[in-house]
Amino acid sequence: MNVILSLKNFNQAEWIDRLQPLLPNRKVEGWDEGVSEPDQASFLLAWKPDPAVFSKLPNLKMIISLGAGVDHLMSLPELPNLPLVRIIDPDLTSRMTEWVVFQTLLHHRQHLTYATQQKAHYWKQHRQWAAKDVRVGILGLGEIGLGAAKALKSLGFQVAGWSRSAKDTAGIESFHGQDQLPGFLKQTDILINLLPSTPATHKLVNAKTLAMLSQSGPLGGPVYINAGRGASQDEAAIDDALTSGLLKGASIDVFAVEPLPETSPLWKHENCIITPHVAAESNPAAISKYVVEQIESFERGEAMKNLVDLEAGY
């Protein structure tokens, strides 16, 4: 019943140091450092794992994705048909909400305009609209999407959400399904993308959907914000929309290829804020207890939290 970690771009040693005291009767080992007892490995903690891990650990019973997303696993042909759970933790949700709210306010309060004026030593005031005059639309109303929606609603924004299936959240207008997507977009001034990466969401944000966004809002044009998954957006379409002025601005944390290539045209846009997939990191101190609870619940035969639907992809 040992625990193995196969992690890319994580401090693996820190995770082991956190988990081992919480699992004193098991070995917690990193895949890259070598596994002492492959036949005894029951649980895999993964983030963009080495695909070979699945064939070399024949007795795995459960896989835990150390993040909210699971597309890094679902895309692997070697992925075994085992229970797969993802991280939905208050700390992760709070960090994502911070980034989303921060980026929303940067555009709402016209910070990029004032930053440009500062470089030119130019003093000019622009009208500051109240939050209640701005319509925010959130693609994806899971735990993270709802966290952001509630925070933005508390600031006074008009908030609506779109999801695959119907949601019912007080104060949040809900749209669902492909038929209701155009109506959702047409009333959106700031579009926030928190979708998972699935075949159904692949390049959902594209030239057609961007053109549906409201052009009559108080900000002078729509704004696009993405902290979900890069595969859900068409980056060429976003570049075109920023170039033409169809989009007034953007804030993007996730991309189809990461790191974002130096040749990407998105780098050149002064009205596009680019951050290197840092909206919310999985914190070992906050999440280790969650991981242990999932393992212990599995061994007791209890229902798993945040179990991934392998057909739906999230």
MOUR-V804809 format. One record per residue. N is the residue number from 1. SS is DSSP state (a for helix, b for strand, c for the rest). Layout:
n=[N;N]
ss=[SS;SS]
//
This chain:
n=[1;2;3;4;5;6;7;8;9;10;11;12;13;14;15;16;17;18;19;20;21;22;23;24;25;26;27;28;29;30;31;32;33;34;35;36;37;38;39;40;41;42;43;44;45;46;47;48;49;50;51;52;53;54;55;56;57;58;59;60;61;62;63;64;65;66;67;68;69;70;71;72;73;74;75;76;77;78;79;80;81;82;83;84;85;86;87;88;89;90;91;92;93;94;95;96;97;98;99;100;101;102;103;104;105;106;107;108;109;110;111;112;113;114;115;116;117;118;119;120;121;122;123;124;125;126;127;128;129;130;131;132;133;134;135;136;137;138;139;140;141;142;143;144;145;146;147;148;149;150;151;152;153;154;155;156;157;158;159;160;161;162;163;164;165;166;167;168;169;170;171;172;173;174;175;176;177;178;179;180;181;182;183;184;185;186;187;188;189;190;191;192;193;194;195;196;197;198;199;200;201;202;203;204;205;206;207;208;209;210;211;212;213;214;215;216;217;218;219;220;221;222;223;224;225;226;227;228;229;230;231;232;233;234;235;236;237;238;239;240;241;242;243;244;245;246;247;248;249;250;251;252;253;254;255;256;257;258;259;260;261;262;263;264;265;266;267;268;269;270;271;272;273;274;275;276;277;278;279;280;281;282;283;284;285;286;287;288;289;290;291;292;293;294;295;296;297;298;299;300;301;302;303;304;305;306;307;308;309;310;311;312;313;314]
ss=[c;b;b;b;b;b;b;c;c;c;c;a;a;a;a;a;a;a;a;a;a;a;c;c;c;c;c;b;b;b;a;a;a;c;c;c;c;a;a;a;b;b;b;b;b;b;b;c;c;c;c;c;a;a;a;a;c;c;c;c;c;b;b;b;b;c;c;c;c;c;a;a;a;a;c;c;c;c;c;c;c;c;b;b;b;b;c;c;c;a;a;a;a;a;a;a;a;a;a;a;a;a;a;a;a;a;a;a;c;c;a;a;a;a;a;a;a;a;a;c;c;c;c;c;c;c;c;c;c;c;a;a;a;c;b;b;b;b;b;c;c;c;a;a;a;a;a;a;a;a;a;a;a;a;c;c;c;b;b;b;b;b;b;c;c;c;c;c;b;c;c;b;b;b;b;b;a;a;a;a;a;a;a;a;a;a;c;c;c;b;b;b;b;c;c;c;c;c;c;c;c;c;c;c;b;c;a;a;a;a;a;c;c;c;c;c;c;c;c;c;c;b;b;b;b;b;c;c;c;a;a;a;b;c;a;a;a;a;a;a;a;a;a;a;c;c;b;b;b;b;b;b;c;c;c;c;c;c;c;c;c;c;c;c;a;a;a;a;c;c;c;b;b;b;c;c;c;c;c;c;c;c;c;a;a;a;a;a;a;a;a;a;a;a;a;a;a;a;a;c;c;c;c;c;c;c;b;c;c;c;c;c;c;c]
//
